[in-house]
Amino acid sequence: MNPTTTTLTTPTSEATSPTPPSPATPTIDTVVFDLDGTLVDTVADIAHAVNRALQPAGLPALTLAEVRGQVGLGGTALVRRALVKAGREAGHEEVAELQDAYLTAYAAEPVRHSTVYPGAARLLDELRGCGVRLGICTNKSGRITGELLAALGLTERVDAVVTGDTLPVRKPDPRPLRHTVELAGGTAALMVGDSTSDVRAARAARLPVACVAFGYHDDVAALAPDAVLTDYATFFTTVRGAGIPLPATAP
């Protein structure tokens, strides 16, 4: 099934404070993945794009480590990190211009170095094979997300994609996550991510959450997810070991 995005114009207000999932978790029929730092390693392409935007402004380039630490906070955070590094202050207009330049550069070359994490594609196929619906919920723009998924062979592997511009709100608000589950046709979901935004969105949506240890957060255990995945090869045993029920037909 091809991924679908939908724009809702009148969402109701939701609290985003962390709330633990229900103790009686039903059997998971949907798994929703974050994108950057979870399914795909995109940090090199993001660094390349943001540094192309910073150079004409006379701002210092960000290292891969600096970009890695800011990815989960969005492009504006990357621009502001460069301004702090240069000891400069900038108004809203300049930050917006730099952000736009970054996104333009990124859209021009979204998949120069990005790669799917080891075992991720196989896991998606295994989950689909046992009847689990699959979704991607990312704060990345829809234009870049679509090109990235197509280039890496992930488009046809998922049932729904919700991006940073699908709704008027983004993670950690729970509405994009809930919307992804609805579009995928599921009812009981597991969130898989790598950041505080992913954990907070899952908690607010009252869904269990697993975090990958190989993503862009240095210490995912500190985020207190329900499970920590050291690699995708051990997904099923790790998730079941955390008390999260997967379909009986799952490996």
C-alpha positions as CSV (number, residue, x, y, z in Angstrom):
1,M,0.0,0.0,0.0
2,N,1.3,3.5,-0.8
3,P,1.9,5.8,2.1
4,T,-0.7,8.5,2.7
5,T,-0.6,12.0,4.2
6,T,-3.6,14.0,5.2
7,T,-3.9,17.6,6.5
8,L,-6.3,18.2,9.3
9,T,-7.3,21.9,9.7
10,T,-9.2,21.8,13.0
11,P,-7.4,19.5,15.5
12,T,-8.6,19.6,19.0
13,S,-6.2,20.7,21.8
14,E,-4.3,17.8,23.5
15,A,-2.0,17.8,26.5
16,T,1.5,16.7,25.7
17,S,2.7,15.9,29.2
18,P,4.1,12.4,29.5
19,T,1.5,9.8,30.5
20,P,2.4,6.1,30.9
21,P,0.7,3.6,28.6
22,S,-2.1,1.5,29.9
23,P,-0.9,-1.5,32.0
24,A,-3.1,-3.8,29.9
25,T,-1.4,-3.2,26.6
26,P,-3.4,-5.0,23.7
27,T,-1.6,-7.0,21.1
28,I,0.3,-4.6,18.8
29,D,-1.1,-4.3,15.3
30,T,0.8,-1.3,14.2
31,V,4.4,-0.1,14.6
32,V,5.2,3.5,14.0
33,F,8.9,4.5,13.3
34,D,10.6,7.9,13.6
35,L,12.8,8.5,10.5
36,D,16.1,10.3,11.3
37,G,18.3,8.4,13.7
38,T,15.8,5.5,13.8
39,L,15.2,4.0,10.3
40,V,17.7,6.1,8.4
41,D,21.1,7.7,9.2
42,T,20.8,11.1,7.6
43,V,23.2,13.2,9.6
44,A,25.9,13.5,6.9
45,D,23.4,14.9,4.4
46,I,21.9,17.3,7.0
47,A,25.4,18.5,7.9
48,H,26.3,19.1,4.2
49,A,23.1,21.1,3.6
50,V,23.2,23.2,6.7
51,N,26.9,24.1,6.1
52,R,26.1,25.1,2.6
53,A,23.5,27.6,4.0
54,L,25.9,28.9,6.7
55,Q,28.9,29.6,4.6
56,P,27.5,32.6,2.6
57,A,26.4,34.1,6.0
58,G,30.0,33.9,7.3
59,L,29.0,31.4,9.9
60,P,31.3,28.6,11.0
61,A,30.6,25.1,9.7
62,L,29.1,22.6,12.1
63,T,30.8,19.3,12.7
64,L,29.0,16.0,12.3
65,A,28.9,15.6,16.1
66,E,27.3,19.1,16.5
67,V,24.7,18.3,13.9
68,R,24.0,14.9,15.4
69,G,23.3,16.5,18.7
70,Q,20.8,18.9,17.2
71,V,19.0,16.8,14.6
72,G,16.0,15.9,16.8
73,L,15.4,19.6,17.6
74,G,14.9,20.7,13.9
75,G,16.6,22.9,11.4
76,T,16.2,26.1,13.4
77,A,18.1,24.5,16.2
78,L,21.0,23.8,13.8
79,V,21.0,27.4,12.6
80,R,20.9,28.7,16.2
81,R,23.8,26.4,17.1
82,A,25.9,27.9,14.4
83,L,25.1,31.4,15.6
84,V,26.1,30.5,19.2
85,K,29.3,28.9,17.9
86,A,30.1,32.2,16.1
87,G,29.1,34.3,19.1
88,R,26.5,36.1,17.1
89,E,22.9,37.0,17.8
90,A,20.3,37.1,15.0
91,G,16.8,38.2,14.7
92,H,13.8,36.1,13.7
93,E,14.1,37.2,10.1
94,E,17.7,36.2,9.7
95,V,17.1,32.8,11.4
96,A,14.2,32.2,9.0
97,E,16.3,33.1,6.0
98,L,19.1,30.7,7.1
99,Q,16.5,28.0,7.8
100,D,15.0,28.4,4.3
101,A,18.5,28.3,2.7
102,Y,19.2,25.1,4.6
103,L,16.0,23.4,3.6
104,T,16.6,24.5,-0.1
105,A,20.1,23.0,0.0
106,Y,18.8,19.8,1.7
107,A,16.0,19.3,-0.8
108,A,18.5,19.6,-3.7
109,E,20.6,16.7,-2.3
110,P,18.5,14.7,0.3
111,V,20.2,11.3,-0.3
112,R,23.8,11.9,-1.0
113,H,25.1,9.9,1.9
114,S,22.0,8.8,3.9
115,T,21.7,5.0,4.5
116,V,19.1,2.7,6.0
117,Y,20.2,1.3,9.3
118,P,21.4,-2.3,9.3
119,G,18.4,-4.7,9.6
120,A,15.8,-2.0,9.3
121,A,14.4,-2.9,5.9
122,R,14.3,-6.6,6.8
123,L,12.5,-5.8,10.1
124,L,9.8,-3.9,8.1
125,D,9.3,-6.8,5.8
126,E,9.1,-9.2,8.8
127,L,6.5,-7.1,10.5
128,R,4.5,-6.7,7.4
129,G,4.7,-10.5,6.9
130,C,3.0,-11.2,10.2
131,G,0.2,-8.7,9.5
132,V,1.5,-5.7,11.4
133,R,0.7,-2.3,9.8
134,L,3.6,0.1,9.5
135,G,3.9,3.9,9.7
136,I,6.5,6.6,9.8
137,C,6.0,9.7,11.9
138,T,8.7,12.4,11.4
139,N,9.1,16.1,11.9
140,K,11.0,16.3,8.6
141,S,9.3,18.1,5.7
142,G,7.1,16.1,3.4
143,R,9.0,17.0,0.3
144,I,12.3,15.8,1.6
145,T,10.8,12.8,3.3
146,G,9.1,11.6,0.1
147,E,12.4,11.8,-1.9
148,L,14.3,10.1,0.9
149,L,11.9,7.1,1.3
150,A,11.7,6.6,-2.5
151,A,15.5,6.7,-3.0
152,L,16.1,4.2,-0.2
153,G,13.4,1.8,-1.2
154,L,11.2,2.4,1.8
155,T,8.1,3.9,0.3
156,E,6.3,0.6,-0.5
157,R,7.3,-0.9,2.8
158,V,5.0,1.3,4.9
159,D,1.3,2.0,5.1
160,A,1.3,5.6,6.2
161,V,3.6,8.6,6.5
162,V,3.0,11.7,8.6
163,T,5.6,14.4,8.2
164,G,6.3,17.7,9.9
165,D,3.9,19.6,7.7
166,T,1.0,17.1,7.6
167,L,-0.6,18.7,10.6
168,P,-0.3,22.2,12.3
169,V,1.6,20.5,15.1
170,R,4.7,18.2,15.4
171,K,6.1,15.7,17.9
172,P,6.2,15.8,20.9
173,D,2.5,16.6,20.4
174,P,0.8,13.2,20.3
175,R,-1.5,14.1,17.4
176,P,0.9,13.3,14.6
177,L,1.5,9.9,16.1
178,R,-2.2,9.2,16.6
179,H,-2.8,10.3,13.0
180,T,-0.2,7.9,11.7
181,V,-1.8,5.0,13.5
182,E,-5.2,6.0,12.1
183,L,-3.9,6.4,8.5
184,A,-2.2,3.0,8.8
185,G,-5.5,1.4,9.8
186,G,-4.3,0.3,13.2
187,T,-5.6,0.5,16.7
188,A,-2.9,-0.7,19.1
189,A,0.5,0.7,18.3
190,L,4.1,0.7,19.3
191,M,6.3,3.8,18.7
192,V,10.0,3.3,17.8
193,G,12.2,6.3,18.0
194,D,15.5,7.8,19.3
195,S,14.6,11.1,20.9
196,T,12.8,12.8,23.8
197,S,10.2,14.0,21.3
198,D,9.4,10.4,20.3
199,V,9.1,9.3,23.9
200,R,7.0,12.3,25.0
201,A,4.7,11.9,22.0
202,A,4.2,8.2,22.8
203,R,3.5,8.8,26.5
204,A,1.0,11.5,25.7
205,A,-0.7,9.2,23.2
206,R,-0.7,6.4,25.9
207,L,1.3,4.1,23.6
208,P,4.4,1.9,24.5
209,V,7.7,3.2,23.1
210,A,11.0,1.6,22.2
211,C,14.2,3.6,21.6
212,V,17.1,2.6,19.4
213,A,20.5,2.9,21.1
214,F,22.3,3.6,17.8
215,G,20.4,6.9,17.0
216,Y,21.2,10.5,17.7
217,H,20.5,10.6,21.4
218,D,23.6,9.7,23.5
219,D,21.7,8.1,26.3
220,V,18.3,6.8,25.4
221,A,18.0,4.8,28.6
222,A,17.8,8.2,30.4
223,L,14.6,8.8,28.4
224,A,13.0,5.9,30.2
225,P,11.4,4.1,27.2
226,D,9.7,0.8,27.7
227,A,12.5,-1.0,25.7
228,V,15.9,-0.1,24.4
229,L,16.9,-1.7,21.0
230,T,20.6,-2.2,20.5
231,D,20.0,-3.5,17.0
232,Y,17.1,-4.5,14.8
233,A,18.1,-8.2,14.8
234,T,16.9,-8.5,18.4
235,F,13.7,-6.4,17.9
236,F,11.2,-9.2,18.6
237,T,12.9,-10.7,21.7
238,T,13.6,-7.2,23.2
239,V,10.1,-5.9,22.7
240,R,8.5,-9.1,24.0
241,G,10.9,-9.0,26.9
242,A,9.6,-5.6,27.8
243,G,6.1,-7.0,28.1
244,I,4.8,-5.5,24.9
245,P,2.7,-8.1,23.1
246,L,3.4,-8.7,19.5
247,P,1.3,-11.0,17.2
248,A,1.7,-14.7,17.9
249,T,2.8,-15.1,14.2
250,A,5.7,-12.7,14.7
251,P,9.2,-14.3,14.7
